[in-house]
Amino acid sequence: MNLILFEAEELGKRLPKHDERVVHLTKVLRKGAGDGFDAGVVGGKLGKGRIEAVGSDGSLSFSLLLDSEAPPPFPLRVAVGFPRPIQLRRLLRDLSGLGVLAVDLVGTELGEKSYRDTKLLQDGGARAALVEGAAQARDTRLPVLSTYASLASWLRAAPWGKVPRVLVAPDNVRPAASLSSLVFTGPDDGEVVLAIGSERGWSDAEREALEGAGFVRASMGVRALRTETACVAAAVLALEKIGALG
């Protein structure tokens, strides 16, 4: 936890003893009243926090002085077929840490239907994973998380809006190119959009739909990757190609 992040509605309130941030500050970092720490507000600014007091019940009061803007998100949208819930938590954390603009969860023809009903999307677990990734990366901005019932509904919505920089579907089945060989041309302010299938990949009908929508299907090598591994690897390659890692 490189940054202690707070929700806007928590400002001016005490944090309870068992809050993971209190545990991290007092048990891991061994900080007490009067000590400072790096802080930020989700969706807001970065700066410094100060522990004002630790109560007899273990609760913690704090103050913030936030005077720095968070880095802007990278123009990268990652769409992925619903993965297993345990994978989804890790995936959201890691993509948030990479600073992507948006994550779209898409129902696919070959994907496990029960994965779409994950409680992470209702109980705050998904948001908590995004916050964890942002805190690790010293960021306050979270990717926009959206869900779509099917690939067809996602393609109809075209959430990337204006003309995208490039549309790529990493896929090892009859690919037209390799991801490493692609040149990401297009408008400088356009999004890079990656579409990655679920554990069983895309159906042939979905591959045709992606190609019909302008996506280039590109290989990431001969190995079959786990969904979360493929997403992170493809995202890193895309960020490198647009100069985001320089």
Biotite code that builds the C-alpha atoms (Angstrom):
import biotite.structure as struc

atoms = struc.array([
    struc.Atom([0.000, 0.000, 0.000], chain_id="A", res_id=1, res_name="MET", atom_name="CA", element="C"),
    struc.Atom([2.127, 2.868, -1.329], chain_id="A", res_id=2, res_name="ASN", atom_name="CA", element="C"),
    struc.Atom([-0.661, 5.427, -0.918], chain_id="A", res_id=3, res_name="LEU", atom_name="CA", element="C"),
    struc.Atom([-3.432, 5.645, 1.647], chain_id="A", res_id=4, res_name="ILE", atom_name="CA", element="C"),
    struc.Atom([-6.606, 6.357, -0.295], chain_id="A", res_id=5, res_name="LEU", atom_name="CA", element="C"),
    struc.Atom([-9.831, 7.738, 1.140], chain_id="A", res_id=6, res_name="PHE", atom_name="CA", element="C"),
    struc.Atom([-13.316, 7.989, -0.287], chain_id="A", res_id=7, res_name="GLU", atom_name="CA", element="C"),
    struc.Atom([-14.691, 11.547, -0.301], chain_id="A", res_id=8, res_name="ALA", atom_name="CA", element="C"),
    struc.Atom([-17.413, 10.594, 2.183], chain_id="A", res_id=9, res_name="GLU", atom_name="CA", element="C"),
    struc.Atom([-14.806, 9.434, 4.716], chain_id="A", res_id=10, res_name="GLU", atom_name="CA", element="C"),
    struc.Atom([-13.252, 12.860, 5.135], chain_id="A", res_id=11, res_name="LEU", atom_name="CA", element="C"),
    struc.Atom([-13.742, 14.251, 8.616], chain_id="A", res_id=12, res_name="GLY", atom_name="CA", element="C"),
    struc.Atom([-14.628, 10.828, 10.021], chain_id="A", res_id=13, res_name="LYS", atom_name="CA", element="C"),
    struc.Atom([-12.659, 8.386, 12.167], chain_id="A", res_id=14, res_name="ARG", atom_name="CA", element="C"),
    struc.Atom([-11.459, 5.107, 10.738], chain_id="A", res_id=15, res_name="LEU", atom_name="CA", element="C"),
    struc.Atom([-12.294, 2.018, 12.828], chain_id="A", res_id=16, res_name="PRO", atom_name="CA", element="C"),
    struc.Atom([-9.569, -0.126, 14.381], chain_id="A", res_id=17, res_name="LYS", atom_name="CA", element="C"),
    struc.Atom([-9.955, -3.000, 11.940], chain_id="A", res_id=18, res_name="HIS", atom_name="CA", element="C"),
    struc.Atom([-9.878, -0.862, 8.782], chain_id="A", res_id=19, res_name="ASP", atom_name="CA", element="C"),
    struc.Atom([-7.001, -2.199, 6.676], chain_id="A", res_id=20, res_name="GLU", atom_name="CA", element="C"),
    struc.Atom([-5.553, 1.304, 6.336], chain_id="A", res_id=21, res_name="ARG", atom_name="CA", element="C"),
    struc.Atom([-5.444, 1.714, 10.113], chain_id="A", res_id=22, res_name="VAL", atom_name="CA", element="C"),
    struc.Atom([-3.777, -1.675, 10.437], chain_id="A", res_id=23, res_name="VAL", atom_name="CA", element="C"),
    struc.Atom([-1.248, -0.746, 7.754], chain_id="A", res_id=24, res_name="HIS", atom_name="CA", element="C"),
    struc.Atom([-0.426, 2.613, 9.292], chain_id="A", res_id=25, res_name="LEU", atom_name="CA", element="C"),
    struc.Atom([-0.218, 1.509, 12.924], chain_id="A", res_id=26, res_name="THR", atom_name="CA", element="C"),
    struc.Atom([0.961, -2.102, 12.699], chain_id="A", res_id=27, res_name="LYS", atom_name="CA", element="C"),
    struc.Atom([2.984, -2.281, 9.486], chain_id="A", res_id=28, res_name="VAL", atom_name="CA", element="C"),
    struc.Atom([4.394, 1.261, 9.288], chain_id="A", res_id=29, res_name="LEU", atom_name="CA", element="C"),
    struc.Atom([4.263, 1.700, 13.079], chain_id="A", res_id=30, res_name="ARG", atom_name="CA", element="C"),
    struc.Atom([3.004, 5.269, 12.854], chain_id="A", res_id=31, res_name="LYS", atom_name="CA", element="C"),
    struc.Atom([1.250, 7.129, 15.623], chain_id="A", res_id=32, res_name="GLY", atom_name="CA", element="C"),
    struc.Atom([-0.275, 10.486, 16.418], chain_id="A", res_id=33, res_name="ALA", atom_name="CA", element="C"),
    struc.Atom([1.560, 13.310, 14.666], chain_id="A", res_id=34, res_name="GLY", atom_name="CA", element="C"),
    struc.Atom([3.112, 11.105, 11.982], chain_id="A", res_id=35, res_name="ASP", atom_name="CA", element="C"),
    struc.Atom([2.587, 11.780, 8.290], chain_id="A", res_id=36, res_name="GLY", atom_name="CA", element="C"),
    struc.Atom([1.880, 9.534, 5.320], chain_id="A", res_id=37, res_name="PHE", atom_name="CA", element="C"),
    struc.Atom([1.265, 9.751, 1.574], chain_id="A", res_id=38, res_name="ASP", atom_name="CA", element="C"),
    struc.Atom([-2.444, 10.143, 0.883], chain_id="A", res_id=39, res_name="ALA", atom_name="CA", element="C"),
    struc.Atom([-5.085, 10.888, -1.694], chain_id="A", res_id=40, res_name="GLY", atom_name="CA", element="C"),
    struc.Atom([-8.818, 10.957, -2.290], chain_id="A", res_id=41, res_name="VAL", atom_name="CA", element="C"),
    struc.Atom([-10.286, 8.540, -4.816], chain_id="A", res_id=42, res_name="VAL", atom_name="CA", element="C"),
    struc.Atom([-10.866, 10.513, -7.993], chain_id="A", res_id=43, res_name="GLY", atom_name="CA", element="C"),
    struc.Atom([-9.235, 13.590, -6.448], chain_id="A", res_id=44, res_name="GLY", atom_name="CA", element="C"),
    struc.Atom([-5.853, 14.984, -5.525], chain_id="A", res_id=45, res_name="LYS", atom_name="CA", element="C"),
    struc.Atom([-2.672, 13.595, -3.975], chain_id="A", res_id=46, res_name="LEU", atom_name="CA", element="C"),
    struc.Atom([-0.693, 14.921, -1.046], chain_id="A", res_id=47, res_name="GLY", atom_name="CA", element="C"),
    struc.Atom([0.053, 14.224, 2.581], chain_id="A", res_id=48, res_name="LYS", atom_name="CA", element="C"),
    struc.Atom([-1.971, 12.897, 5.456], chain_id="A", res_id=49, res_name="GLY", atom_name="CA", element="C"),
    struc.Atom([-1.365, 13.232, 9.190], chain_id="A", res_id=50, res_name="ARG", atom_name="CA", element="C"),
    struc.Atom([-2.514, 11.022, 12.015], chain_id="A", res_id=51, res_name="ILE", atom_name="CA", element="C"),
    struc.Atom([-4.215, 13.330, 14.479], chain_id="A", res_id=52, res_name="GLU", atom_name="CA", element="C"),
    struc.Atom([-5.015, 10.781, 17.160], chain_id="A", res_id=53, res_name="ALA", atom_name="CA", element="C"),
    struc.Atom([-5.401, 7.062, 17.848], chain_id="A", res_id=54, res_name="VAL", atom_name="CA", element="C"),
    struc.Atom([-8.320, 6.504, 20.197], chain_id="A", res_id=55, res_name="GLY", atom_name="CA", element="C"),
    struc.Atom([-8.500, 4.115, 23.125], chain_id="A", res_id=56, res_name="SER", atom_name="CA", element="C"),
    struc.Atom([-10.721, 1.926, 20.948], chain_id="A", res_id=57, res_name="ASP", atom_name="CA", element="C"),
    struc.Atom([-8.039, 1.809, 18.236], chain_id="A", res_id=58, res_name="GLY", atom_name="CA", element="C"),
    struc.Atom([-9.874, 4.125, 15.873], chain_id="A", res_id=59, res_name="SER", atom_name="CA", element="C"),
    struc.Atom([-7.859, 6.730, 13.995], chain_id="A", res_id=60, res_name="LEU", atom_name="CA", element="C"),
    struc.Atom([-8.535, 10.360, 13.150], chain_id="A", res_id=61, res_name="SER", atom_name="CA", element="C"),
    struc.Atom([-6.607, 12.059, 10.351], chain_id="A", res_id=62, res_name="PHE", atom_name="CA", element="C"),
    struc.Atom([-6.204, 15.262, 8.398], chain_id="A", res_id=63, res_name="SER", atom_name="CA", element="C"),
    struc.Atom([-5.202, 15.737, 4.763], chain_id="A", res_id=64, res_name="LEU", atom_name="CA", element="C"),
    struc.Atom([-3.299, 18.348, 2.790], chain_id="A", res_id=65, res_name="LEU", atom_name="CA", element="C"),
    struc.Atom([-3.760, 17.485, -0.880], chain_id="A", res_id=66, res_name="LEU", atom_name="CA", element="C"),
    struc.Atom([-2.070, 19.752, -3.408], chain_id="A", res_id=67, res_name="ASP", atom_name="CA", element="C"),
    struc.Atom([-1.028, 17.584, -6.370], chain_id="A", res_id=68, res_name="SER", atom_name="CA", element="C"),
    struc.Atom([-2.980, 16.330, -9.354], chain_id="A", res_id=69, res_name="GLU", atom_name="CA", element="C"),
    struc.Atom([-3.034, 12.599, -10.009], chain_id="A", res_id=70, res_name="ALA", atom_name="CA", element="C"),
    struc.Atom([-1.535, 11.392, -13.303], chain_id="A", res_id=71, res_name="PRO", atom_name="CA", element="C"),
    struc.Atom([-4.075, 11.146, -16.125], chain_id="A", res_id=72, res_name="PRO", atom_name="CA", element="C"),
    struc.Atom([-5.144, 7.639, -17.175], chain_id="A", res_id=73, res_name="PRO", atom_name="CA", element="C"),
    struc.Atom([-3.636, 6.162, -20.302], chain_id="A", res_id=74, res_name="PHE", atom_name="CA", element="C"),
    struc.Atom([-5.943, 6.011, -23.351], chain_id="A", res_id=75, res_name="PRO", atom_name="CA", element="C"),
    struc.Atom([-6.312, 2.251, -23.147], chain_id="A", res_id=76, res_name="LEU", atom_name="CA", element="C"),
    struc.Atom([-9.600, 0.346, -22.873], chain_id="A", res_id=77, res_name="ARG", atom_name="CA", element="C"),
    struc.Atom([-9.482, -3.360, -22.035], chain_id="A", res_id=78, res_name="VAL", atom_name="CA", element="C"),
    struc.Atom([-12.520, -5.525, -22.736], chain_id="A", res_id=79, res_name="ALA", atom_name="CA", element="C"),
    struc.Atom([-12.439, -9.074, -21.424], chain_id="A", res_id=80, res_name="VAL", atom_name="CA", element="C"),
    struc.Atom([-14.805, -11.999, -21.292], chain_id="A", res_id=81, res_name="GLY", atom_name="CA", element="C"),
    struc.Atom([-15.972, -12.507, -17.702], chain_id="A", res_id=82, res_name="PHE", atom_name="CA", element="C"),
    struc.Atom([-13.203, -14.441, -15.896], chain_id="A", res_id=83, res_name="PRO", atom_name="CA", element="C"),
    struc.Atom([-13.484, -16.485, -12.701], chain_id="A", res_id=84, res_name="ARG", atom_name="CA", element="C"),
    struc.Atom([-14.273, -14.205, -9.748], chain_id="A", res_id=85, res_name="PRO", atom_name="CA", element="C"),
    struc.Atom([-10.909, -14.876, -8.078], chain_id="A", res_id=86, res_name="ILE", atom_name="CA", element="C"),
    struc.Atom([-9.179, -13.945, -11.322], chain_id="A", res_id=87, res_name="GLN", atom_name="CA", element="C"),
    struc.Atom([-11.385, -10.908, -11.756], chain_id="A", res_id=88, res_name="LEU", atom_name="CA", element="C"),
    struc.Atom([-10.300, -9.412, -8.449], chain_id="A", res_id=89, res_name="ARG", atom_name="CA", element="C"),
    struc.Atom([-6.611, -9.730, -9.356], chain_id="A", res_id=90, res_name="ARG", atom_name="CA", element="C"),
    struc.Atom([-7.215, -8.533, -12.907], chain_id="A", res_id=91, res_name="LEU", atom_name="CA", element="C"),
    struc.Atom([-9.030, -5.374, -11.820], chain_id="A", res_id=92, res_name="LEU", atom_name="CA", element="C"),
    struc.Atom([-6.288, -4.617, -9.298], chain_id="A", res_id=93, res_name="ARG", atom_name="CA", element="C"),
    struc.Atom([-3.524, -5.031, -11.882], chain_id="A", res_id=94, res_name="ASP", atom_name="CA", element="C"),
    struc.Atom([-5.233, -3.097, -14.686], chain_id="A", res_id=95, res_name="LEU", atom_name="CA", element="C"),
    struc.Atom([-5.980, -0.279, -12.259], chain_id="A", res_id=96, res_name="SER", atom_name="CA", element="C"),
    struc.Atom([-2.332, -0.256, -11.243], chain_id="A", res_id=97, res_name="GLY", atom_name="CA", element="C"),
    struc.Atom([-1.333, 0.070, -14.903], chain_id="A", res_id=98, res_name="LEU", atom_name="CA", element="C"),
    struc.Atom([-3.459, 3.200, -15.254], chain_id="A", res_id=99, res_name="GLY", atom_name="CA", element="C"),
    struc.Atom([-5.853, 2.026, -17.965], chain_id="A", res_id=100, res_name="VAL", atom_name="CA", element="C"),
    struc.Atom([-8.798, 4.250, -18.788], chain_id="A", res_id=101, res_name="LEU", atom_name="CA", element="C"),
    struc.Atom([-11.564, 1.644, -18.753], chain_id="A", res_id=102, res_name="ALA", atom_name="CA", element="C"),
    struc.Atom([-12.295, -2.026, -18.180], chain_id="A", res_id=103, res_name="VAL", atom_name="CA", element="C"),
    struc.Atom([-15.312, -3.597, -19.897], chain_id="A", res_id=104, res_name="ASP", atom_name="CA", element="C"),
    struc.Atom([-16.525, -7.023, -18.738], chain_id="A", res_id=105, res_name="LEU", atom_name="CA", element="C"),
    struc.Atom([-18.247, -8.823, -21.597], chain_id="A", res_id=106, res_name="VAL", atom_name="CA", element="C"),
    struc.Atom([-20.413, -11.924, -21.723], chain_id="A", res_id=107, res_name="GLY", atom_name="CA", element="C"),
    struc.Atom([-19.138, -14.357, -24.352], chain_id="A", res_id=108, res_name="THR", atom_name="CA", element="C"),
    struc.Atom([-20.632, -17.373, -26.092], chain_id="A", res_id=109, res_name="GLU", atom_name="CA", element="C"),
    struc.Atom([-18.065, -19.819, -24.691], chain_id="A", res_id=110, res_name="LEU", atom_name="CA", element="C"),
    struc.Atom([-17.647, -18.187, -21.289], chain_id="A", res_id=111, res_name="GLY", atom_name="CA", element="C"),
    struc.Atom([-19.058, -19.659, -18.090], chain_id="A", res_id=112, res_name="GLU", atom_name="CA", element="C"),
    struc.Atom([-22.435, -17.951, -17.590], chain_id="A", res_id=113, res_name="LYS", atom_name="CA", element="C"),
    struc.Atom([-22.240, -18.104, -13.778], chain_id="A", res_id=114, res_name="SER", atom_name="CA", element="C"),
    struc.Atom([-19.194, -15.828, -13.768], chain_id="A", res_id=115, res_name="TYR", atom_name="CA", element="C"),
    struc.Atom([-21.436, -12.933, -14.796], chain_id="A", res_id=116, res_name="ARG", atom_name="CA", element="C"),
    struc.Atom([-23.264, -13.181, -11.470], chain_id="A", res_id=117, res_name="ASP", atom_name="CA", element="C"),
    struc.Atom([-20.162, -12.578, -9.361], chain_id="A", res_id=118, res_name="THR", atom_name="CA", element="C"),
    struc.Atom([-20.892, -10.801, -6.089], chain_id="A", res_id=119, res_name="LYS", atom_name="CA", element="C"),
    struc.Atom([-17.816, -8.632, -6.624], chain_id="A", res_id=120, res_name="LEU", atom_name="CA", element="C"),
    struc.Atom([-19.934, -6.360, -8.794], chain_id="A", res_id=121, res_name="LEU", atom_name="CA", element="C"),
    struc.Atom([-22.580, -5.897, -6.097], chain_id="A", res_id=122, res_name="GLN", atom_name="CA", element="C"),
    struc.Atom([-20.738, -6.039, -2.759], chain_id="A", res_id=123, res_name="ASP", atom_name="CA", element="C"),
    struc.Atom([-18.050, -3.454, -3.486], chain_id="A", res_id=124, res_name="GLY", atom_name="CA", element="C"),
    struc.Atom([-15.338, -6.040, -4.078], chain_id="A", res_id=125, res_name="GLY", atom_name="CA", element="C"),
    struc.Atom([-14.676, -4.875, -7.631], chain_id="A", res_id=126, res_name="ALA", atom_name="CA", element="C"),
    struc.Atom([-14.255, -1.261, -6.548], chain_id="A", res_id=127, res_name="ARG", atom_name="CA", element="C"),
    struc.Atom([-12.035, -2.337, -3.664], chain_id="A", res_id=128, res_name="ALA", atom_name="CA", element="C"),
    struc.Atom([-9.768, -4.156, -6.139], chain_id="A", res_id=129, res_name="ALA", atom_name="CA", element="C"),
    struc.Atom([-9.557, -1.042, -8.334], chain_id="A", res_id=130, res_name="LEU", atom_name="CA", element="C"),
    struc.Atom([-8.720, 1.100, -5.306], chain_id="A", res_id=131, res_name="VAL", atom_name="CA", element="C"),
    struc.Atom([-6.037, -1.380, -4.227], chain_id="A", res_id=132, res_name="GLU", atom_name="CA", element="C"),
    struc.Atom([-4.392, -1.180, -7.639], chain_id="A", res_id=133, res_name="GLY", atom_name="CA", element="C"),
    struc.Atom([-4.491, 2.604, -7.660], chain_id="A", res_id=134, res_name="ALA", atom_name="CA", element="C"),
    struc.Atom([-3.024, 2.801, -4.152], chain_id="A", res_id=135, res_name="ALA", atom_name="CA", element="C"),
    struc.Atom([-0.167, 0.532, -5.171], chain_id="A", res_id=136, res_name="GLN", atom_name="CA", element="C"),
    struc.Atom([0.538, 2.749, -8.189], chain_id="A", res_id=137, res_name="ALA", atom_name="CA", element="C"),
    struc.Atom([0.313, 6.021, -6.207], chain_id="A", res_id=138, res_name="ARG", atom_name="CA", element="C"),
    struc.Atom([-2.731, 7.091, -8.170], chain_id="A", res_id=139, res_name="ASP", atom_name="CA", element="C"),
    struc.Atom([-6.225, 8.243, -7.255], chain_id="A", res_id=140, res_name="THR", atom_name="CA", element="C"),
    struc.Atom([-8.000, 7.702, -10.568], chain_id="A", res_id=141, res_name="ARG", atom_name="CA", element="C"),
    struc.Atom([-9.854, 4.433, -11.095], chain_id="A", res_id=142, res_name="LEU", atom_name="CA", element="C"),
    struc.Atom([-10.631, 2.829, -14.450], chain_id="A", res_id=143, res_name="PRO", atom_name="CA", element="C"),
    struc.Atom([-14.260, 3.110, -15.494], chain_id="A", res_id=144, res_name="VAL", atom_name="CA", element="C"),
    struc.Atom([-15.750, -0.358, -14.994], chain_id="A", res_id=145, res_name="LEU", atom_name="CA", element="C"),
    struc.Atom([-18.674, -1.419, -17.197], chain_id="A", res_id=146, res_name="SER", atom_name="CA", element="C"),
    struc.Atom([-20.459, -4.694, -17.974], chain_id="A", res_id=147, res_name="THR", atom_name="CA", element="C"),
    struc.Atom([-22.086, -5.924, -21.178], chain_id="A", res_id=148, res_name="TYR", atom_name="CA", element="C"),
    struc.Atom([-24.299, -8.963, -21.641], chain_id="A", res_id=149, res_name="ALA", atom_name="CA", element="C"),
    struc.Atom([-22.594, -10.003, -24.864], chain_id="A", res_id=150, res_name="SER", atom_name="CA", element="C"),
    struc.Atom([-19.878, -9.110, -27.329], chain_id="A", res_id=151, res_name="LEU", atom_name="CA", element="C"),
    struc.Atom([-22.585, -7.964, -29.757], chain_id="A", res_id=152, res_name="ALA", atom_name="CA", element="C"),
    struc.Atom([-23.981, -5.465, -27.242], chain_id="A", res_id=153, res_name="SER", atom_name="CA", element="C"),
    struc.Atom([-20.476, -4.150, -26.520], chain_id="A", res_id=154, res_name="TRP", atom_name="CA", element="C"),
    struc.Atom([-19.737, -3.703, -30.215], chain_id="A", res_id=155, res_name="LEU", atom_name="CA", element="C"),
    struc.Atom([-23.051, -1.899, -30.726], chain_id="A", res_id=156, res_name="ARG", atom_name="CA", element="C"),
    struc.Atom([-22.324, 0.431, -27.810], chain_id="A", res_id=157, res_name="ALA", atom_name="CA", element="C"),
    struc.Atom([-18.787, 1.149, -29.072], chain_id="A", res_id=158, res_name="ALA", atom_name="CA", element="C"),
    struc.Atom([-17.933, 2.833, -25.730], chain_id="A", res_id=159, res_name="PRO", atom_name="CA", element="C"),
    struc.Atom([-14.627, 4.132, -27.053], chain_id="A", res_id=160, res_name="TRP", atom_name="CA", element="C"),
    struc.Atom([-16.678, 6.919, -28.663], chain_id="A", res_id=161, res_name="GLY", atom_name="CA", element="C"),
    struc.Atom([-14.637, 8.966, -31.092], chain_id="A", res_id=162, res_name="LYS", atom_name="CA", element="C"),
    struc.Atom([-12.391, 7.387, -33.689], chain_id="A", res_id=163, res_name="VAL", atom_name="CA", element="C"),
    struc.Atom([-10.101, 4.940, -31.841], chain_id="A", res_id=164, res_name="PRO", atom_name="CA", element="C"),
    struc.Atom([-6.369, 4.811, -32.347], chain_id="A", res_id=165, res_name="ARG", atom_name="CA", element="C"),
    struc.Atom([-6.444, 1.070, -32.931], chain_id="A", res_id=166, res_name="VAL", atom_name="CA", element="C"),
    struc.Atom([-8.761, -1.904, -32.326], chain_id="A", res_id=167, res_name="LEU", atom_name="CA", element="C"),
    struc.Atom([-7.004, -5.175, -31.456], chain_id="A", res_id=168, res_name="VAL", atom_name="CA", element="C"),
    struc.Atom([-8.283, -8.584, -30.413], chain_id="A", res_id=169, res_name="ALA", atom_name="CA", element="C"),
    struc.Atom([-5.404, -10.690, -29.049], chain_id="A", res_id=170, res_name="PRO", atom_name="CA", element="C"),
    struc.Atom([-6.234, -14.199, -30.283], chain_id="A", res_id=171, res_name="ASP", atom_name="CA", element="C"),
    struc.Atom([-4.059, -17.162, -31.227], chain_id="A", res_id=172, res_name="ASN", atom_name="CA", element="C"),
    struc.Atom([-6.642, -18.795, -33.503], chain_id="A", res_id=173, res_name="VAL", atom_name="CA", element="C"),
    struc.Atom([-5.881, -17.958, -37.148], chain_id="A", res_id=174, res_name="ARG", atom_name="CA", element="C"),
    struc.Atom([-4.500, -14.493, -36.295], chain_id="A", res_id=175, res_name="PRO", atom_name="CA", element="C"),
    struc.Atom([-3.872, -11.934, -39.001], chain_id="A", res_id=176, res_name="ALA", atom_name="CA", element="C"),
    struc.Atom([-0.677, -10.665, -37.344], chain_id="A", res_id=177, res_name="ALA", atom_name="CA", element="C"),
    struc.Atom([1.307, -10.752, -34.134], chain_id="A", res_id=178, res_name="SER", atom_name="CA", element="C"),
    struc.Atom([0.606, -8.167, -31.467], chain_id="A", res_id=179, res_name="LEU", atom_name="CA", element="C"),
    struc.Atom([4.278, -7.248, -31.286], chain_id="A", res_id=180, res_name="SER", atom_name="CA", element="C"),
    struc.Atom([4.382, -6.466, -35.022], chain_id="A", res_id=181, res_name="SER", atom_name="CA", element="C"),
    struc.Atom([1.410, -4.075, -35.069], chain_id="A", res_id=182, res_name="LEU", atom_name="CA", element="C"),
    struc.Atom([1.951, -0.347, -35.414], chain_id="A", res_id=183, res_name="VAL", atom_name="CA", element="C"),
    struc.Atom([-0.546, 1.574, -33.324], chain_id="A", res_id=184, res_name="PHE", atom_name="CA", element="C"),
    struc.Atom([-1.451, 4.369, -35.713], chain_id="A", res_id=185, res_name="THR", atom_name="CA", element="C"),
    struc.Atom([-4.455, 6.649, -35.445], chain_id="A", res_id=186, res_name="GLY", atom_name="CA", element="C"),
    struc.Atom([-5.467, 9.914, -33.769], chain_id="A", res_id=187, res_name="PRO", atom_name="CA", element="C"),
    struc.Atom([-3.185, 10.856, -30.897], chain_id="A", res_id=188, res_name="ASP", atom_name="CA", element="C"),
    struc.Atom([-6.159, 11.324, -28.586], chain_id="A", res_id=189, res_name="ASP", atom_name="CA", element="C"),
    struc.Atom([-7.936, 8.135, -29.675], chain_id="A", res_id=190, res_name="GLY", atom_name="CA", element="C"),
    struc.Atom([-8.201, 5.117, -27.438], chain_id="A", res_id=191, res_name="GLU", atom_name="CA", element="C"),
    struc.Atom([-6.389, 1.841, -27.921], chain_id="A", res_id=192, res_name="VAL", atom_name="CA", element="C"),
    struc.Atom([-9.016, -0.872, -27.490], chain_id="A", res_id=193, res_name="VAL", atom_name="CA", element="C"),
    struc.Atom([-8.114, -4.455, -26.606], chain_id="A", res_id=194, res_name="LEU", atom_name="CA", element="C"),
    struc.Atom([-10.730, -7.226, -26.744], chain_id="A", res_id=195, res_name="ALA", atom_name="CA", element="C"),
    struc.Atom([-9.717, -10.444, -24.995], chain_id="A", res_id=196, res_name="ILE", atom_name="CA", element="C"),
    struc.Atom([-11.884, -13.543, -24.836], chain_id="A", res_id=197, res_name="GLY", atom_name="CA", element="C"),
    struc.Atom([-12.854, -15.608, -21.819], chain_id="A", res_id=198, res_name="SER", atom_name="CA", element="C"),
    struc.Atom([-11.105, -18.817, -20.735], chain_id="A", res_id=199, res_name="GLU", atom_name="CA", element="C"),
    struc.Atom([-12.341, -20.771, -23.766], chain_id="A", res_id=200, res_name="ARG", atom_name="CA", element="C"),
    struc.Atom([-11.680, -17.901, -26.133], chain_id="A", res_id=201, res_name="GLY", atom_name="CA", element="C"),
    struc.Atom([-13.967, -16.486, -28.805], chain_id="A", res_id=202, res_name="TRP", atom_name="CA", element="C"),
    struc.Atom([-16.449, -18.455, -30.898], chain_id="A", res_id=203, res_name="SER", atom_name="CA", element="C"),
    struc.Atom([-16.060, -18.317, -34.674], chain_id="A", res_id=204, res_name="ASP", atom_name="CA", element="C"),
    struc.Atom([-19.134, -16.069, -34.867], chain_id="A", res_id=205, res_name="ALA", atom_name="CA", element="C"),
    struc.Atom([-17.572, -13.672, -32.355], chain_id="A", res_id=206, res_name="GLU", atom_name="CA", element="C"),
    struc.Atom([-14.326, -13.612, -34.335], chain_id="A", res_id=207, res_name="ARG", atom_name="CA", element="C"),
    struc.Atom([-16.284, -12.639, -37.432], chain_id="A", res_id=208, res_name="GLU", atom_name="CA", element="C"),
    struc.Atom([-18.093, -9.934, -35.466], chain_id="A", res_id=209, res_name="ALA", atom_name="CA", element="C"),
    struc.Atom([-14.814, -8.507, -34.182], chain_id="A", res_id=210, res_name="LEU", atom_name="CA", element="C"),
    struc.Atom([-13.295, -8.444, -37.647], chain_id="A", res_id=211, res_name="GLU", atom_name="CA", element="C"),
    struc.Atom([-16.465, -6.878, -39.037], chain_id="A", res_id=212, res_name="GLY", atom_name="CA", element="C"),
    struc.Atom([-16.156, -4.115, -36.424], chain_id="A", res_id=213, res_name="ALA", atom_name="CA", element="C"),
    struc.Atom([-12.585, -3.342, -37.503], chain_id="A", res_id=214, res_name="GLY", atom_name="CA", element="C"),
    struc.Atom([-10.603, -5.316, -34.939], chain_id="A", res_id=215, res_name="PHE", atom_name="CA", element="C"),
    struc.Atom([-7.299, -6.872, -35.972], chain_id="A", res_id=216, res_name="VAL", atom_name="CA", element="C"),
    struc.Atom([-6.915, -10.323, -34.470], chain_id="A", res_id=217, res_name="ARG", atom_name="CA", element="C"),
    struc.Atom([-3.309, -10.649, -33.354], chain_id="A", res_id=218, res_name="ALA", atom_name="CA", element="C"),
    struc.Atom([-1.322, -13.479, -31.832], chain_id="A", res_id=219, res_name="SER", atom_name="CA", element="C"),
    struc.Atom([0.557, -13.217, -28.537], chain_id="A", res_id=220, res_name="MET", atom_name="CA", element="C"),
    struc.Atom([2.670, -16.317, -29.191], chain_id="A", res_id=221, res_name="GLY", atom_name="CA", element="C"),
    struc.Atom([2.155, -20.054, -29.203], chain_id="A", res_id=222, res_name="VAL", atom_name="CA", element="C"),
    struc.Atom([1.363, -20.434, -25.501], chain_id="A", res_id=223, res_name="ARG", atom_name="CA", element="C"),
    struc.Atom([-2.171, -20.538, -24.177], chain_id="A", res_id=224, res_name="ALA", atom_name="CA", element="C"),
    struc.Atom([-2.317, -17.856, -21.495], chain_id="A", res_id=225, res_name="LEU", atom_name="CA", element="C"),
    struc.Atom([-4.655, -17.496, -18.547], chain_id="A", res_id=226, res_name="ARG", atom_name="CA", element="C"),
    struc.Atom([-7.207, -14.748, -19.076], chain_id="A", res_id=227, res_name="THR", atom_name="CA", element="C"),
    struc.Atom([-5.677, -12.431, -16.488], chain_id="A", res_id=228, res_name="GLU", atom_name="CA", element="C"),
    struc.Atom([-2.154, -13.052, -17.823], chain_id="A", res_id=229, res_name="THR", atom_name="CA", element="C"),
    struc.Atom([-3.248, -12.321, -21.391], chain_id="A", res_id=230, res_name="ALA", atom_name="CA", element="C"),
    struc.Atom([-4.963, -9.086, -20.314], chain_id="A", res_id=231, res_name="CYS", atom_name="CA", element="C"),
    struc.Atom([-1.989, -7.744, -18.389], chain_id="A", res_id=232, res_name="VAL", atom_name="CA", element="C"),
    struc.Atom([0.532, -8.804, -21.040], chain_id="A", res_id=233, res_name="ALA", atom_name="CA", element="C"),
    struc.Atom([-1.501, -7.263, -23.851], chain_id="A", res_id=234, res_name="ALA", atom_name="CA", element="C"),
    struc.Atom([-2.057, -4.079, -21.856], chain_id="A", res_id=235, res_name="ALA", atom_name="CA", element="C"),
    struc.Atom([1.662, -3.677, -21.170], chain_id="A", res_id=236, res_name="VAL", atom_name="CA", element="C"),
    struc.Atom([2.520, -4.246, -24.840], chain_id="A", res_id=237, res_name="LEU", atom_name="CA", element="C"),
    struc.Atom([-0.084, -1.681, -25.874], chain_id="A", res_id=238, res_name="ALA", atom_name="CA", element="C"),
    struc.Atom([1.169, 0.877, -23.357], chain_id="A", res_id=239, res_name="LEU", atom_name="CA", element="C"),
    struc.Atom([4.715, 0.413, -24.628], chain_id="A", res_id=240, res_name="GLU", atom_name="CA", element="C"),
    struc.Atom([3.568, 0.931, -28.217], chain_id="A", res_id=241, res_name="LYS", atom_name="CA", element="C"),
    struc.Atom([1.929, 4.287, -27.435], chain_id="A", res_id=242, res_name="ILE", atom_name="CA", element="C"),
    struc.Atom([4.964, 5.461, -25.461], chain_id="A", res_id=243, res_name="GLY", atom_name="CA", element="C"),
    struc.Atom([3.286, 5.336, -22.070], chain_id="A", res_id=244, res_name="ALA", atom_name="CA", element="C"),
    struc.Atom([6.146, 3.463, -20.414], chain_id="A", res_id=245, res_name="LEU", atom_name="CA", element="C"),
    struc.Atom([8.918, 5.820, -21.454], chain_id="A", res_id=246, res_name="GLY", atom_name="CA", element="C"),
])
